[in-house]
Amino acid sequence: MAGYVPPEMVTTPWGDASTLRDRRLSPGRGTPREEVCQNQRERLFAAMVAVTAEKGYAETSVADLVELSGVSSRSFYQHFADKEECFLAAMDEILGGVQGRTTVALQGDGDQRKRVEDTGKKLIETLALQPAAARLWLVESFCAGERAQARMNQALDGFAPLLQAVLDQIPERRGMPPQLTEALLGGVSGVIYGRLANGKVDSVRRLAPALSEWALSIPPPPHALRSPDRRKRIPGTNPPPFAAHVPGERILRGFTSVVAEKGYAAATIADTAAAASISQNTFYAHFRDKEDALHAALDSSGAQLVAATLPAVRRAPPWPAALRVALEAAFGFLAAEPEFAHLRAVEVYAIGPEAVELRNRQGGEIVQVLRSMAADAPTEIAPIPLEATLAAVNSLLYQWVRHEGARRLPELVPLATYLVLAPLIGAEEAHETACG
């Protein structure tokens, strides 16, 4: 049997996926059993990288892995309990290599600023040479269940102290708050995520200089960032009155509450109907399926977010103050709508790149208004720094909603404001605006 072959040749850390069957070892002919087992595991890892790059984790099956690798089903289950176990093992192997190379590069000798730049360049070159493997751990890991997500978050968390230690050796970057360092990593990884998710592999290699320059353009705050008294924790709120009278909106809120509780993959139409106090027939009168409801929930929450933000922005020139007001309004809306916040800030990554792209597009109107107001800014925001800044803010939201909960999001406004403004207007003025 020829076996499953991806439409294009896929390079993996364990060789080209099209050659896996040719690399089979036969036990019992002088080949140690442990060598045969290692050979089988590596072929399965390579197959996992290749198939998920084409199909995504959700659509990848054990049958696909067996066909492409040439490893029998019996041998597969001797190594792994299921697809998830194989994915996690492949992810651990890939992440181990990335973390090792990054640690060595950051702990090297020489000028610290150049070391950060060189490390970023080497890491991005590694991702560009192995885009399928990079996609597995940076994109598909969020779609592969809670254990894979935990590994990915742990890996990203592990990079932060390394970068923090190096930044502390650069006099003008010493004292960077850990949360801001994590946001810088989130901005870099978010830009790369977007390229890998959209198949723009060729552009990844060219990102290193612009991303390094962006990350090193943000100085530590000159003073502690604090929230004015008016940015207090928002108490629980009821849905807007129209939601009770509009069946479609009530269904979307029921759907979003189920997703917040169970996750998108486990949410069902029956769950949604029960949460919205409707029949399943009523659900299908408004939405084709769960995916249709997801798109509608993102669209509705995005429209409400824009509606809550833009009027306040337009009333708040000059533009640095308008930016802070935009973040206050946006984070305030999400704090008042915690289930929408969980969907947009956290669960969207587990759903997949298409949902992330839809979420990102919906904020474009706010960004365009702010950019037009900032036309006279002393420093123009180039496309890559702008993309990295937005990714960094989304990273802050992701971490905050996961660890602190949506209701405390207004506390994040000063840090997010400073993150955006510091490279544009300087640390002192950015700090004053952020805490004003």
Secondary structure, 3 states (H helix, E strand, C coil): CCCCCCCCCCEECCEEHHHCHHHCCCCCCCCCHHHHHHHHHHHHHHHHHHHHHHHCCCCCCHHHHHHHHCCCHHHHHHHCCCHHHHHHHHHHHHHHHHHHHHHHHHCCCCCHHHHHHHHHHHHHHHHHHCHHHHHHHHCHHHHCCHHHHHHHHHHHHHHHHHHHHHHCCCHHHCCCCHHHHHHHHHHHHHHHHHHHHCCCHHHCHHHHHHHHHHHCCCCCCCCCCCCCCCCCCCCCCCCCHHHHHCHHHHHHHHHHHHHHHHCCCCCCHHHHHHHHCCCHHHHHHHCCCHHHHHHHHHHHHHHHHHHHHHHHHHCCCCHHHHHHHHHHHHHHHHHHCHHHHHHHHHHHHHHCHHHHHHHHHHCHHHHHHHHHHCCCCCCCCCHHHHHHHHHHHHHHHHHHHHHCCHHHHHHHHHHHHHHHHHHHHCHHHHHHHHHC
